[in-house]
Amino acid sequence: MLHSSRRSALSALVMLLLLAACGAPATAPSGNTSTDASSAPAASASTAATTASGGQVTLTVESWRNDDLTIWQNTIIPAFEKNYPNIKINFQPTAPTEYNSALNTKLQGGTAGDLITCRPFDVSLQLFNDGYLAPLSDLKGMENFSDVAKSAWITDDGKTPFCVPMASVIHGFIYNQDAFAKAGVTPPTTQAEFIAALEKIKQDGTYTPLAMGTADQWEAATMGFQNIGPNYWKGEEGRQALLKGSAKFTDAPYVETWKALASWQPYLPSGYEAVKYPDAQQLFTLGKAAIYPAGSWEISLFNKDAKFKMGAFKPPVANAGDQCYISDHTDIGLGMNAKSAHPAEARQFLEWLTTAEFAELYSNELPGFFSLSTHQVKLNDPLAQEFVSWRGECQSTIRNSYQILSRGEPNLENELWRVNAQLLNGQLSPEQAGQEIQTGLDKWYKPAS
């Protein structure tokens, strides 16, 4: 008779041969750790897909960035699949306004893709807390991102990231070089120089000094308050102080921000109270305005529509020599569906997102969306390069309403839209703006002691 161990081994061999004849994978299922790993050679990253799945795998990416479909199909996916031929990527975007609800329906029904494009902060945090996004604490390459970069996709205790940071947008000002030459002004660096330049442009009369309105409200907060404010509240120092409760919106740095923003009023378009976001964009790209208070996401559109040379300058500091701060706002990340049928392959793709190769591809294909990694990236677009160069001069922060402070009612982000629009419309003073915002926040936010 055969010894029992030999009999077991022979039985196992017969079973493997039968499985192979039927076309079934002969490897252990993902997650099975009973195999003696010491007897097997280490698999390379490029063969990990075959090892995990026994064949080619297709990963589906859920996203709201339907504008990026061509870029993914023509550039990002081919670059990845060249190195990982056993993993195919299907980029499947949904309209931005429908993404959150459509994604939630898919996740609840078990039909969502393997990779989930993550909006910043609370929306994605809720998905993680509900068990839909997998933790990524041990993902190789996460060390390539700073704490600020990871802050949009990490638990409140700062211990568990759940999305790989992909890109940020930077705030500043885009200007018409012809308009500056006509009025004889140069890019300002201080608040006083900024107002002096606006006044010269206004006196010249050829161009509207500032292309922005208040009809849609959000621009007043996003391209106004959050653009110039970090120079007054000292970026992350001030933002963290709000979270801790050691600073309030009634404090001098915030009142000074609103005073600076209110000084824009004489230089806005005629009837600016009725000017909407697309109207302001068109006013600038048609060459009728000198300066556009901007987010870097405007670069691609402006490159396409504007027929004049453009430049950019960072938010002016209050006084010459002051440390500068920029809103380098975390905008988009990518996480893994906790119920993905192909977790090993999904993690492989996420690891690739942490590399210099992806950082350079994404930043150049989407000018104005900047890699959040610490890799040095060479940008081909001069306007995008100008924006990103400020990272070397200024300290980066994010919008102070996005992390934690907009979870209650009244919602801080929405309140900032309303209050900043009213400030520019002359309905609130800077002091009143600060009081209204702080009163609303005090109704529900109690900082941890």
C-alpha positions as CSV (number, residue, x, y, z in Angstrom):
1,M,0.0,0.0,0.0
2,L,1.1,3.6,-0.6
3,H,2.1,5.7,2.5
4,S,-0.7,8.1,3.3
5,S,1.4,11.2,2.5
6,R,2.4,9.8,-0.9
7,R,-1.2,8.8,-1.6
8,S,-2.3,12.4,-0.8
9,A,0.3,13.8,-3.1
10,L,-0.7,11.5,-5.9
11,S,-4.3,12.4,-5.5
12,A,-3.4,16.1,-5.6
13,L,-1.4,15.6,-8.8
14,V,-4.3,13.8,-10.4
15,M,-6.7,16.6,-9.4
16,L,-4.4,19.2,-10.9
17,L,-4.2,17.3,-14.2
18,L,-7.9,17.0,-14.3
19,L,-8.4,20.7,-13.6
20,A,-5.9,21.7,-16.3
21,A,-7.6,19.5,-18.8
22,C,-10.9,21.4,-18.1
23,G,-9.2,24.8,-18.5
24,A,-9.6,25.8,-14.8
25,P,-6.8,27.7,-13.0
26,A,-4.5,25.5,-11.0
27,T,-3.5,28.2,-8.5
28,A,-5.1,28.7,-5.1
29,P,-7.9,31.3,-4.8
30,S,-6.9,34.8,-3.9
31,G,-6.4,35.2,-0.2
32,N,-5.6,31.5,0.4
33,T,-2.4,31.3,2.5
34,S,-2.2,27.6,3.0
35,T,0.4,27.1,0.2
36,D,4.0,27.0,1.3
37,A,5.3,30.2,-0.2
38,S,8.9,29.4,0.6
39,S,8.9,26.7,-2.1
40,A,7.7,29.0,-4.9
41,P,9.8,31.6,-6.7
42,A,8.7,35.2,-6.2
43,A,6.4,36.5,-8.9
44,S,7.3,39.8,-10.7
45,A,4.8,42.6,-10.7
46,S,4.1,42.1,-14.4
47,T,3.1,38.5,-13.9
48,A,1.1,39.1,-10.7
49,A,-2.1,39.4,-12.8
50,T,-1.7,36.0,-14.3
51,T,-0.9,34.5,-10.9
52,A,-3.9,36.0,-9.2
53,S,-6.5,35.4,-11.9
54,G,-5.2,32.5,-14.0
55,G,-5.6,34.7,-17.1
56,Q,-6.5,38.1,-18.5
57,V,-8.6,40.4,-16.3
58,T,-10.6,43.5,-17.2
59,L,-10.9,46.2,-14.5
60,T,-13.7,48.8,-14.8
61,V,-13.1,52.3,-13.6
62,E,-16.1,54.4,-12.4
63,S,-15.6,58.1,-12.9
64,W,-17.5,61.4,-13.3
65,R,-14.8,62.8,-15.6
66,N,-16.6,62.0,-18.9
67,D,-14.5,64.8,-20.5
68,D,-11.4,62.6,-20.0
69,L,-12.6,59.5,-21.9
70,T,-10.4,60.1,-24.9
71,I,-7.4,60.8,-22.8
72,W,-7.9,57.5,-20.9
73,Q,-8.5,55.5,-24.1
74,N,-5.6,57.0,-26.1
75,T,-2.9,57.6,-23.5
76,I,-3.4,56.4,-19.9
77,I,-4.8,52.9,-20.6
78,P,-2.2,52.1,-23.4
79,A,0.6,53.2,-21.1
80,F,-0.5,50.9,-18.3
81,E,-1.4,47.9,-20.5
82,K,2.0,48.1,-22.1
83,N,3.6,47.1,-18.8
84,Y,0.7,45.0,-17.5
85,P,-0.7,43.2,-20.6
86,N,-2.7,40.8,-18.5
87,I,-4.8,43.6,-17.1
88,K,-7.2,45.4,-19.3
89,I,-8.8,48.7,-18.2
90,N,-12.4,49.8,-19.1
91,F,-12.9,53.5,-18.3
92,Q,-16.6,54.0,-17.7
93,P,-17.6,57.6,-16.9
94,T,-21.0,58.9,-15.8
95,A,-22.2,62.5,-16.2
96,P,-20.8,64.5,-13.3
97,T,-24.2,65.6,-12.0
98,E,-25.4,62.0,-12.0
99,Y,-22.2,60.3,-10.7
100,N,-22.8,60.2,-6.9
101,S,-26.3,58.8,-7.2
102,A,-25.5,56.3,-10.0
103,L,-22.4,55.1,-8.1
104,N,-24.3,54.6,-4.9
105,T,-26.9,52.6,-6.7
106,K,-24.3,50.4,-8.3
107,L,-22.4,49.9,-5.1
108,Q,-25.6,48.9,-3.2
109,G,-26.6,46.5,-6.0
110,G,-23.1,45.0,-6.3
111,T,-22.6,46.1,-9.9
112,A,-20.0,48.8,-9.4
113,G,-16.7,48.7,-11.1
114,D,-13.4,47.6,-9.6
115,L,-11.9,51.1,-9.3
116,I,-13.9,54.1,-8.0
117,T,-13.0,57.7,-8.8
118,C,-13.1,59.5,-5.5
119,R,-14.4,63.0,-4.9
120,P,-12.6,64.7,-2.0
121,F,-13.5,64.5,1.7
122,D,-16.8,63.5,3.1
123,V,-18.5,61.9,0.1
124,S,-15.7,59.4,-0.3
125,L,-15.2,59.1,3.5
126,Q,-18.9,58.0,3.8
127,L,-18.3,55.3,1.1
128,F,-15.3,54.0,3.1
129,N,-17.3,54.0,6.4
130,D,-20.1,52.1,4.6
131,G,-17.6,49.5,3.6
132,Y,-17.6,50.2,-0.2
133,L,-14.0,51.4,-0.4
134,A,-11.1,49.2,0.6
135,P,-8.4,50.5,3.0
136,L,-5.1,51.3,1.3
137,S,-2.7,51.7,4.3
138,D,-0.3,49.1,3.0
139,L,-0.4,50.1,-0.7
140,K,3.1,50.4,-2.1
141,G,3.7,54.0,-3.3
142,M,1.5,55.8,-0.8
143,E,4.7,57.2,0.7
144,N,4.9,59.4,-2.4
145,F,2.2,61.7,-1.2
146,S,2.3,64.3,1.6
147,D,-0.2,64.5,4.5
148,V,-1.9,67.4,2.8
149,A,-2.3,65.4,-0.4
150,K,-3.7,62.4,1.4
151,S,-6.0,64.6,3.7
152,A,-9.0,64.4,1.2
153,W,-9.1,60.6,1.3
154,I,-8.1,59.5,4.8
155,T,-10.0,58.8,8.0
156,D,-10.4,61.6,10.5
157,D,-7.7,60.1,12.7
158,G,-5.2,60.3,9.8
159,K,-4.4,56.6,10.0
160,T,-6.3,54.9,7.1
161,P,-6.1,56.2,3.5
162,F,-8.7,54.8,1.1
163,C,-8.1,56.5,-2.2
164,V,-4.8,57.2,-4.1
165,P,-4.5,61.0,-4.6
166,M,-4.5,61.7,-8.3
167,A,-4.6,65.5,-8.9
168,S,-5.2,68.9,-7.5
169,V,-6.2,72.2,-8.9
170,I,-4.4,75.4,-8.0
171,H,-5.9,78.9,-7.5
172,G,-4.5,82.1,-8.9
173,F,-5.2,84.7,-11.6
174,I,-4.9,84.3,-15.4
175,Y,-4.4,87.5,-17.3
176,N,-4.5,88.9,-20.9
177,Q,-0.9,89.9,-21.7
178,D,-2.2,92.4,-24.4
179,A,-4.4,94.1,-21.7
180,F,-1.5,94.4,-19.3
181,A,0.7,95.9,-22.1
182,K,-2.0,98.3,-23.1
183,A,-2.5,99.6,-19.5
184,G,1.2,99.5,-18.7
185,V,1.0,97.1,-15.8
186,T,3.0,94.1,-14.7
187,P,1.8,91.1,-12.7
188,P,1.3,92.3,-9.1
189,T,2.8,90.6,-6.0
190,T,1.1,92.5,-3.2
191,Q,-2.5,93.6,-2.5
192,A,-1.6,97.3,-3.0
193,E,0.0,96.5,-6.4
194,F,-3.0,94.4,-7.3
195,I,-5.4,97.3,-6.7
196,A,-3.1,99.8,-8.4
197,A,-3.0,97.5,-11.5
198,L,-6.8,97.2,-11.5
199,E,-7.2,101.0,-11.3
200,K,-4.8,101.6,-14.2
201,I,-6.7,99.0,-16.3
202,K,-10.0,100.7,-15.4
203,Q,-8.7,104.2,-16.2
204,D,-7.5,103.0,-19.6
205,G,-11.0,101.9,-20.4
206,T,-10.2,99.2,-23.0
207,Y,-10.8,96.2,-20.8
208,T,-13.0,95.2,-17.9
209,P,-10.4,94.7,-15.1
210,L,-11.8,91.6,-13.5
211,A,-14.0,88.9,-15.2
212,M,-16.2,87.5,-12.4
213,G,-19.8,87.8,-11.4
214,T,-21.9,86.9,-8.4
215,A,-25.0,85.4,-9.9
216,D,-23.9,81.8,-9.3
217,Q,-22.4,82.7,-5.9
218,W,-19.8,79.9,-5.8
219,E,-17.2,81.8,-7.7
220,A,-17.2,84.5,-5.1
221,A,-16.2,81.9,-2.5
222,T,-14.0,79.6,-4.6
223,M,-12.2,82.0,-6.9
224,G,-12.4,84.9,-4.5
225,F,-12.3,84.0,-0.8
226,Q,-10.5,80.7,-1.1
227,N,-8.1,82.1,-3.7
228,I,-6.7,85.0,-1.7
229,G,-7.5,84.0,1.8
230,P,-4.6,81.5,2.5
231,N,-2.2,84.4,2.4
232,Y,-4.1,86.0,5.3
233,W,-4.8,82.9,7.5
234,K,-1.4,81.3,6.8
235,G,-2.6,78.3,4.9
236,E,-2.6,75.0,6.8
237,E,-1.9,76.8,10.1
238,G,-5.1,78.7,9.9
239,R,-7.1,75.9,8.5
240,Q,-6.1,73.5,11.3
241,A,-6.8,76.2,13.9
242,L,-10.4,76.4,12.6
243,L,-10.7,72.6,13.0
244,K,-9.4,72.8,16.5
245,G,-11.6,75.7,17.5
246,S,-8.6,77.9,18.4
247,A,-9.5,80.3,15.5
248,K,-12.8,81.8,14.4
249,F,-14.0,83.4,11.2
250,T,-14.5,86.6,13.2
251,D,-10.7,86.8,13.7
252,A,-8.6,89.4,11.9
253,P,-7.1,87.1,9.2
254,Y,-10.7,86.4,7.9
255,V,-11.9,89.9,8.2
256,E,-8.8,91.1,6.3
257,T,-9.5,88.5,3.6
258,W,-13.1,89.9,3.2
259,K,-11.7,93.5,3.1
260,A,-9.4,92.5,0.3
261,L,-12.2,90.7,-1.6
262,A,-14.6,93.7,-1.1
263,S,-12.0,95.9,-2.8
264,W,-12.6,94.1,-6.1
265,Q,-16.1,95.5,-6.3
266,P,-15.3,98.6,-8.5
267,Y,-13.4,96.5,-11.0
268,L,-16.0,93.8,-11.7
269,P,-18.1,93.9,-15.0
270,S,-21.0,96.2,-15.3
271,G,-24.1,94.5,-13.8
272,Y,-21.8,91.8,-12.3
273,E,-24.7,90.8,-9.9
274,A,-26.3,89.1,-13.0
275,V,-23.1,87.7,-14.5
276,K,-22.9,83.9,-14.4
277,Y,-19.9,81.6,-14.5
278,P,-20.0,80.9,-18.3
279,D,-20.6,84.7,-19.0
280,A,-17.4,85.5,-17.1
281,Q,-15.4,82.8,-18.9
282,Q,-16.6,84.2,-22.3
283,L,-15.9,87.8,-21.3
284,F,-12.3,86.8,-20.7
285,T,-11.8,84.5,-23.7
286,L,-13.3,87.0,-26.1
287,G,-10.5,89.4,-25.0
288,K,-12.8,91.9,-23.2
289,A,-11.4,91.5,-19.7
290,A,-7.9,91.8,-18.4
291,I,-7.8,89.4,-15.4
292,Y,-9.7,86.2,-14.6
293,P,-9.7,85.0,-10.9
294,A,-9.1,81.4,-11.7
295,G,-8.8,77.8,-10.8
296,S,-6.2,76.0,-13.0
297,W,-9.0,73.8,-14.4
298,E,-9.7,76.7,-16.8
299,I,-6.4,76.3,-18.6
300,S,-7.6,73.8,-21.3
301,L,-10.7,75.8,-22.2
302,F,-8.9,79.1,-22.2
303,N,-6.1,77.6,-24.4
304,K,-8.8,76.5,-26.9
305,D,-10.9,79.6,-26.9
306,A,-8.6,82.6,-26.2
307,K,-6.8,84.1,-29.2
308,F,-4.4,86.1,-27.2
309,K,-1.3,85.4,-25.1
310,M,-2.0,84.6,-21.4
311,G,0.0,84.7,-18.3
312,A,-0.7,83.8,-14.6
313,F,0.2,85.3,-11.3
314,K,-0.2,83.9,-7.8
315,P,-2.5,85.4,-5.2
316,P,-0.9,88.7,-4.0
317,V,0.4,88.8,-0.4
318,A,-0.7,91.5,2.0
319,N,2.8,93.0,2.3
320,A,6.0,92.7,0.4
321,G,8.2,90.0,1.7
322,D,5.3,88.0,3.3
323,Q,5.4,84.2,3.0
324,C,3.0,83.2,0.2
325,Y,0.4,80.5,0.4
326,I,-1.6,78.8,-2.4
327,S,-4.8,76.8,-2.5
328,D,-3.5,73.6,-4.0
329,H,-6.8,71.9,-3.6
330,T,-7.1,68.1,-3.6
331,D,-9.6,67.4,-6.3
332,I,-9.6,63.8,-7.6
333,G,-8.5,60.4,-6.3
334,L,-9.0,56.7,-7.1
335,G,-10.0,53.9,-4.7
336,M,-10.7,50.2,-4.9
337,N,-14.2,48.7,-4.6
338,A,-14.0,46.6,-1.5
339,K,-16.0,43.9,-3.3
340,S,-14.0,43.8,-6.5
341,A,-13.6,40.4,-7.9
342,H,-10.0,41.2,-8.8
343,P,-8.4,42.9,-5.8
344,A,-4.8,42.0,-6.7
345,E,-5.1,43.5,-10.1
346,A,-7.0,46.5,-8.9
347,R,-4.2,47.2,-6.3
348,Q,-1.6,46.8,-9.1
349,F,-3.3,49.6,-11.0
350,L,-3.5,51.8,-7.9
351,E,0.2,51.2,-7.3
352,W,0.9,52.4,-10.9
353,L,-1.0,55.6,-10.1
354,T,1.6,56.4,-7.5
355,T,4.5,56.4,-10.0
356,A,6.3,59.2,-11.8
357,E,5.1,57.8,-15.1
358,F,1.5,58.3,-14.3
359,A,2.1,61.7,-12.7
360,E,3.7,63.0,-15.8
361,L,1.1,61.5,-18.2
362,Y,-1.9,62.8,-16.3
363,S,-0.5,66.3,-15.6
364,N,0.4,66.8,-19.3
365,E,-2.8,65.3,-20.8
366,L,-4.9,67.5,-18.5
367,P,-3.2,70.8,-18.1
368,G,-4.3,72.4,-14.9
369,F,-4.8,69.2,-13.1
370,F,-1.6,68.6,-11.2
371,S,-0.2,65.4,-9.8
372,L,-0.3,65.3,-6.0
373,S,2.7,63.1,-5.7
374,T,6.2,64.2,-4.7
375,H,7.6,63.3,-8.1
376,Q,9.1,66.1,-10.1
377,V,7.0,66.5,-13.2
378,K,7.9,68.4,-16.4
379,L,4.9,70.1,-17.9
380,N,4.6,71.0,-21.5
381,D,2.0,73.7,-21.1
382,P,3.5,77.1,-20.1
383,L,0.5,78.3,-18.3
384,A,0.2,75.1,-16.3
385,Q,3.9,75.2,-15.6
386,E,3.5,78.7,-14.2
387,F,0.8,77.6,-11.8
388,V,2.7,74.5,-10.6
389,S,5.9,76.5,-10.1
390,W,4.3,78.3,-7.2
391,R,4.6,75.1,-5.2
392,G,8.3,75.8,-5.0
393,E,7.8,79.3,-3.7
394,C,4.7,79.1,-1.6
395,Q,3.2,76.8,1.1
396,S,0.2,74.7,-0.1
397,T,-3.1,74.3,1.6
398,I,-6.6,73.3,0.7
399,R,-10.0,75.0,0.9
400,N,-10.9,75.4,4.6
401,S,-14.5,74.5,4.2
402,Y,-14.0,71.0,2.8
403,Q,-12.7,68.9,5.6
404,I,-15.2,68.2,8.4
405,L,-16.5,71.8,8.6
406,S,-19.3,71.3,6.0
407,R,-20.8,68.2,7.6
408,G,-23.5,70.1,9.6
409,E,-26.3,72.6,9.0
410,P,-26.0,75.3,7.9
411,N,-23.4,73.9,5.5
412,L,-20.3,76.0,5.7
413,E,-19.4,75.6,2.0
414,N,-22.9,76.8,0.9
415,E,-22.8,79.6,3.5
416,L,-19.5,80.8,2.1
417,W,-21.1,81.0,-1.4
418,R,-23.9,83.1,-0.1
419,V,-22.0,85.4,2.2
420,N,-19.1,86.1,-0.2
421,A,-21.6,87.0,-3.0
422,Q,-23.5,89.3,-0.6
423,L,-20.2,90.9,0.4
424,L,-19.4,91.7,-3.2
425,N,-22.9,92.8,-3.8
426,G,-22.5,95.4,-1.0
427,Q,-25.0,93.8,1.3
428,L,-22.6,92.7,4.0
429,S,-19.5,94.3,5.5
430,P,-16.4,92.2,6.1
431,E,-17.1,92.2,9.8
432,Q,-20.7,91.1,9.2
433,A,-19.5,88.4,6.8
434,G,-17.3,86.9,9.5
435,Q,-20.1,87.0,12.1
436,E,-22.6,85.3,9.9
437,I,-20.2,82.5,9.0
438,Q,-19.1,81.9,12.6
439,T,-22.7,82.0,14.0
440,G,-23.7,79.4,11.5
441,L,-20.7,77.2,12.3
442,D,-21.3,77.5,16.1
443,K,-24.8,76.1,15.7
444,W,-23.5,72.6,15.1
445,Y,-19.7,72.4,15.1
446,K,-18.1,71.5,18.5
447,P,-14.3,71.0,18.1
448,A,-12.8,67.9,19.8
449,S,-11.3,69.0,23.1
